[in-house]
Amino acid sequence: MWDGERPIDDRQAGSTHDELYERYLESDDVVVPPAPRIVAYVEALVARYPDDVDRSVVWASTPVIEEASGPLVYLLMSYGRAEEVSEYAAELAREQGLVCFDPQGECLRL
């Protein structure tokens, strides 16, 4: 998910995702705090699907906010509930005006 302009198609979304991921999550050189809208999104998401380190069966990486930087959050879900959680995550992103892109499916979640 990211806070920004909605791409016109899946191809543009993939390019934007890759650029944001490289800029904000791959680089250990610069730490950028998550943008306020991303923080609000993650807080709403973990209110429904808690990311308690000892009990999480939903998240592959906890706490979820540690996968956020600047305008981007990269959600790492456990396989068992990924479909359910990703559906809710996409719906929540839509409600909050964020872009939802599935990097495995290489498509926007509308």
Residue pairs with C-beta under 8 A, 6 or more apart in sequence:
1 38
1 41
1 72
1 73
1 75
1 89
1 93
1 98
1 99
1 100
1 101
2 16
2 17
2 20
2 38
2 71
2 72
2 73
2 98
2 99
2 101
3 35
3 37
3 38
3 71
3 72
3 97
3 98
3 99
4 16
4 20
4 71
4 99
5 99
6 99
6 108
7 13
7 15
7 16
7 99
7 101
7 108
9 108
10 106
10 107
10 108
13 99
13 101
13 107
13 108
14 101
14 103
14 106
16 99
16 101
17 101
17 103
20 70
20 71
20 72
21 72
21 74
21 103
23 70
24 32
24 69
24 70
24 71
24 72
25 67
25 69
25 72
25 74
31 69
32 69
32 70
33 69
33 70
34 42
34 65
34 68
34 69
34 70
34 73
35 70
35 71
37 71
37 96
37 97
37 98
38 68
38 70
38 71
38 72
38 73
38 98
39 65
39 68
40 96
41 73
41 92
41 93
41 96
41 98
42 64
42 65
42 68
42 73
44 92
44 96
45 64
45 75
45 88
45 89
45 92
46 63
46 64
46 65
48 88
49 58
49 59
49 85
49 88
50 56
50 58
51 58
51 59
51 62
51 63
51 64
52 62
53 62
53 63
56 62
56 78
57 78
57 80
57 81
58 77
58 78
58 81
58 85
59 75
59 76
59 77
59 78
60 76
60 77
60 78
61 67
61 76
64 73
64 75
65 73
67 73
67 74
67 75
67 76
68 74
75 85
75 86
75 89
77 85
77 86
86 102
86 109
89 100
90 100
90 109
93 99
93 100
93 109
94 100
94 110
99 108
100 108
100 109
100 110
101 107
101 108
101 109
102 108
102 109
